Amino acid sequence: MRSIVVATDFSPTASLALDRALELARAREARIVLAHAVSYRAFAGGSARLGLLAPDVDQQIRDASQGPMQELEDRVRAAGLEVVVELEMGPAAQTVATLAKKLAADLIVAGTRGHSAFEHLLLGSVAEGIVRRAECPVLTVHPGDDAPLDRLESVVVPTDFSEDADQAAEELARLAPQLSPRAEGAPRVVLVHSDYVPPILERLLSDTGVAQLSFDEVQAQLQAKLEPMAESLRARGMRVETLVSSGEPATVITEIAASSGADLIAMGTRGRSGLEHLVLGSTAERVVQHAGCPVLTVRRGEA
């Protein structure tokens, strides 16, 4: 891990994201890239009053951001790390994702839910937009995610048996020593599959034999399907348990993470087939929005 992009809107949650990024960067002597992207159109909503703004509004916004960015830069330098500041005008999620690609960053760290009544509308949706667009892994941090990641003990890894889910597991195995350099052993992994059929597909199963299987029969078959991924992680020294549950995936994932005291959720952002964004993609975004711990998301083709 050589380069970490930290997206910030100067909110308390963005500050927590920087805390987590500093931990990772110190462990690997990585460079921190502080990224702040602003588009005043996001605030004005396309109002006709945009035409009344001063011609130099972009420069005014940049100038207003200089002070807070300098404080963050000083904070990184005080930690003894190399730092680069990127202050951009433009849609935040796309700008951060594009910057990370340009710099060949190894990781993006972003807070979800910013400050004020617009917290989800602005930083929350920005974090989810970064997850959708980024071509490198993304670590999202929520309010209250103030526990250091240097002793990672428990991770929830959801899978829908897609390539993205497999890759998220591989990325976890690769990053675990870097995410938790002070851990006394490999983290415990809960490998979970949620047996869920979207309502739009229920009728398609009504005339098949699959619809007649009992939950126990389905669970046994799905447990067997989990074993190859579980064995792959065990071969990397991780302690793995498998779990098949039923219910809407994002709800199942966040509830299991909460009940197991997970330090991290690691998951793919796209699922299988033409419904990939409808199912796993939107699931990842909802998990990022609602999880009570940091979430590491991975897109196919990143590793």
C-alpha positions, 0 to 999 in steps of 0.5 A: 500500500503506497498511496491512500486518497482521503476524501474530506468535507471537513466534517467530524466523520471525515476526520474519523476517516482521516484517523483510519487512513493515518493508521494504515499509512503509518503501518505501511509508510504510505503517502496520504492524498487529501482530496476535497472536491466541491461543486456549488451546483450540488448545493444550489440544486440547479436553481436559476439563481446560479446566474446571480452568483459572482463570476469568481464564485469558484475561486471564492469557494477554493479560497474558503477551503484553503484554511481547513485543508492546511489544517489537515495537511499539518495533521498528516505531516505531524504524523510523519507522513508524506502528504499531497493536497488536491483541491478540485472543483466538480462533482465530488464522487466522480472527482475523487474516483477519477483522482484516485485512478489518475494517481493509481491509488491503492485505497480511498478512505471516505466518511459517510454522512457529513455535517448538517441536515444535509448529511446524507444528501451530501457526504452520504451520497458522495461516499456511495457514489465513490463506492460505485465509481472507484476502481480501487478498494474503498474504505468507508467510515461512519460516525462512531467508527473511532476504534483503531483498525490496527487490531482487526479481530472480526470481519463479515464477508458477504457473498452472492457467489459472484466474481466481485464477492470472491475478489472482495475475499481475496482483497481482504486476505491481501490487506488484512496484515496491512489493515491490522499490523498489531493484531495477534492473529488472523481475524475471525471471518464470518462468511455469510450468504443471504438467501433472498429472492427479489420480489421481481423474481419470485414468480419466475421460481413459482413453477420450478422445483427450486420453489418446492425445496425446504429451507433446510434443503436450500441451506444445506446446498448453500452451505456447501457452496460457501465451502470453497471460499471458506477453504481459500481463506482458511488457507491464508490462515484465517479462522472462518465460519460460514452462515446462511441466513434469509432476508433482504441482504443489506439488513442481514449483513448489517445485523450480523455485523452488529451482533458479531461485533465486527470490526469491518465488513468486506464486500464486492460492489457488483453481483452476478448477471444482468441484475448485478447492480440491482442486487449486489450493487445496491446492497453494497450502497445500503450497507455503506449507508447503514453499517455500524462499522467501517466497510471495505468495498471492492470492484471486479478487476481491482486486485 
